[in-house]
Amino acid sequence: MMADSQDSPLPSAASSRGKYLTAPQRISGMPPGIPYIVGNEAAERFSYYGIIAVIAIFLTRQFRDAAGNLAPMDEHLAREWQHYFMAACYFFPIIGAVISDWLLGKYRTIIAVQLLYCVGHAVLALMDYPLVTGIDPKVLLFIGLALIAVGAGGIKPCVSAHVGDQFGQQNKHLMSKAFGWFYFSINFGSTISMPLTPWLLNKFGPGWAFGVPGVAMAIAAITFWLGRYKFVHIPPGGRNFLREAFDRDSLRAIAHLIPLFCFLVPFWALYDQSFSTWVYQARHMNLGGFDPETFSAQLEVTNAILIMIFIPLFTYVLYPLVDRYVTVTPLRKIGTGLFMATISFAIPSLIQTWIDAGEKPHIAWQLLAYVFLTAGEVLVWVTGLEFSYTQAPKKLKSIVMGVAFLSITLGDVFTAKVNGYIANQKLQGIAVLEGAHYYWFFTILMLCTALIFVGWSPFYQGRIYIQGETA
């Protein structure tokens, strides 16, 4: 993944920022900064998915009150907390993007918010000691999750756009592979953390389960800092940012992308429930003798493992094979992925129907659902990351990525609102979307979205923007 030795950087690549490169190098190989970005992302995603892997079990099984007594949350209330947290993690990217593109630049923004991330983990670890801190664990839960959400918000749009910034006209053909490796690193980190953190939670408690991912976050920051002289640092827009960025061409590009992002909202409403709803469902399935409290959460690693298999499989085998017969375009990939997501939630809907009838289906059925969910993720989001970057005007790369991440926020807010409504109705003695009806509701929503997308996609109009191009 290193640049070819015979290539040379642009003479103008280093400017007033000293040794920092401010324009893509004139090379045909992979940019030298990519390995540092990929390494940073692997460690950061270990941290994030470490939390996601244990939060559902922690809130419903090990959460304590200020006196240190067990006070677990109801599943619907826990699901509401979890999805609001995930929504916040993908809301703050739009704020981090503005700060990055306007004031600090991507590199300095990422380094700064990683420190908040580390502090957030430390606060969550303190929930294990309510009698020592004298602070209600629910207060620490809110503060810790808020700090991590802000940290994730600053990192997400910047690091995705930072990948694309490393490429110029001569090596832009490698951008798809770089985004593939970038996404591979996300799932490499989560593959390690998802089995590990539930084990830490049940073996040593919340202090270790939340503290170890915090150490991974510190490693991420160090890795990123080590690559500072390898990166292309696109300078922030400064005082002219708003005037130069939001011209007619930029506004037109954003207007064309917004409908696409809206189609992704139901996808994320389904996808992120693999970290909550599917975990609760797995407890009631035949797990082959494994501990339901640990194994139900560890199952989430299935998605990460499949991602690492599917990315090279799709990139190097399936896409070239299909392209012989039908032109493979980004929008066709995304549309196919939306139908895959529909199937992925139809399977748990059937599972829940069997559970409601008193049966105990084997966990292999949920593993099949993960196959379709992961295929949908590769088609929809790996494609969507690159497509969003290339369709974003040069001055708005981070902001457009931030807007893309808002689709995840809205998907999680929708799920949280649905569960909040169900919980409130339950308190009044009214049963709404109980059992399999809950799953079928989201399945039908996804199917309708996929069908509408098929009708919309032929009318999309856009343009490709690459750093280093003058046109």
Protein Blocks (a to p, Z undefined) as FASTA:
>chain_A
ZZcfkbccdfklpcfkojacfbdcddfbdcfklmmmmmmmmmmmmmmmmmmmmmmmmmmm
mgccfkopacdddfklmmmmmmmmmmmmmmmmmmmmmmmmmmnommlmmmmmmmmmmmmm
mmmmmmmmmmlnopafklmmmmmmmmmmmmmmmmmmmmmmmmmmmpcfklmmmmmmmmmm
mmmmmmmmmmmmmmmmmmmmmmnojklmmmmmmmmmmmmmmmmmmmmmmpccdddebjml
mmmmmgmklmmmmmmmmmmmmmmmmmmmmmmmmmmmmmmmmmmpcehhpafklmmmmmmm
mmmmmmmmmmmmmmmmmmmmmmmmoccdfklmmmmmmmmmmmmmmmmmmmmmmmmnopac
dfklmmmmmmmmmmmmmmmmmmmmmmmmmmpcfklmmmmmmmmmmmmmmmmmmmmmmmmm
mmmmmmnopaehiajllmmmmmmmmmmmmmmmmmmmmmpccddddehiaZZ
